[in-house]
Amino acid sequence: MSGKTQLLALATLPACLFLFDPEAGVCAKGFSTSPSTSKSTPTPAKPTAVQLQAEGLAKQARTFNKIMESEQALDLANQALKVDPKCGMAYLERADAYKALGRLDKAISDYKTVRVVGGADARKDGAHHLAELFFYMKRYDEGVATVDSVEKAGDQLTDGMLETRAKCNSALGKHDLAAIDLTVALKTIPDQTRILDMRAEEYVMAHKWNQALADYNVLIARDEKADGQFGANAHWYTERAKIYDALGKKSLAVKDRAKAGQLETNNFNLAPFRTEKKRSRSF
C-alpha cells in the first residue's frame, strides 16, 4: 500500500482511536472499548385475564366502600378473592368493609394479608389503614409499630402514615416524637394548615413554648389575611394567649383573648342559620 493510500485509510477511522488510553480502556472522547455490562430493565409481566377480572371486582368493591355500602363491598371483595386469592386490592377493600361493619379482628387479618400479597402501593395502603385501625382501637403501640415496620423495610412514609404515627405517639404522651413526624409531613406540604395546627398543639403539650408560638404566629397570620370572612379561628388566639401566659407576656395574652372573643361573636352572628333576633346576641 502506498503512503498516500495509508493516509486515506487512517483518515476514515474514528478520531477517538488516536487518543486511546490502554490502561483505562477508554478513548479520550469517552468511548469505551470494553464490552458493555449494562443490564436492560426487565419488562413487567402483563396481568393475566384472571388478575384483571379480580381487580375489576375489587374496584367495584371500592366504589361501594366509598358510599358506605359495606355489605355489597364485602360480597364483591369475596368474589374477587375467589377469582384470584392473591389480589391485594381485594383484601384491602374487604378489610375496609369489615372495619365499617365492626368486624375488627377480620379487618386486621386482611390488612396484614395485604402487606404480604399486595403490590407496593397496596402494601403501603394496607399498613396505613391498619395503623389507623389500631389508633381507633386505642392500640397505640401497635399503630406506631405498624408504621415503623414500613420505614424499616425502606419504603417512604406517606403524609397519612406520618400523621397516624404522630397521633399514636401523642396518645402515648410522646409529644416530641409526634412533632417530629408532623415536621417531616410539613416538608412535603408546607402550607397544610391542619398539620401545622396539630404540630402547634404537640409543642404546647411538650411545653415547647417558643416552637408553639412560632406555629401559631404562622396560623394567625394566614387567618388575618381572610379578615372579616366567616370561619376565622378564634381557637388559635386563645391558644397563643396561653403560650404568652407561660412566657410571662401577660399584656399580649390579654390582647389575644380579647381578639378571640371578638371573633367568636362575629362567627356566631355571621352563621347562616341565625335569625335577625339571634344575631343580636353578644358574648
Sequence and secondary structure as in RCSB ss.txt:
>XXXX:A:sequence
MSGKTQLLALATLPACLFLFDPEAGVCAKGFSTSPSTSKSTPTPAKPTAVQLQAEGLAKQARTFNKIMESEQALD
LANQALKVDPKCGMAYLERADAYKALGRLDKAISDYKTVRVVGGADARKDGAHHLAELFFYMKRYDEGVATVDSV
EKAGDQLTDGMLETRAKCNSALGKHDLAAIDLTVALKTIPDQTRILDMRAEEYVMAHKWNQALADYNVLIARDEK
ADGQFGANAHWYTERAKIYDALGKKSLAVKDRAKAGQLETNNFNLAPFRTEKKRSRSF
>XXXX:A:secstr
  HHHHHHHHHTS GGGGGEETTTTEETTS B S              HHHHHHHHHHHHHHHHHHTT HHHHHH
HHHHHHHH TT HHHHHHHHHHHHHTT HHHHHHHHHHHHHHS HHHHHHHHHHHHHHHHHTT HHHHHHHHHHH
HHTT    HHHHHHHHHHHHHTT HHHHHHHHHHHHHHSTT HHHHHHHHHHHHHTT HHHHHHHHHHHHHHHHH
TTTSTT  HHHHHHHHHHHHHTT HHHHHHHHHHHHHHHHHHHHH TT  HHHHT   
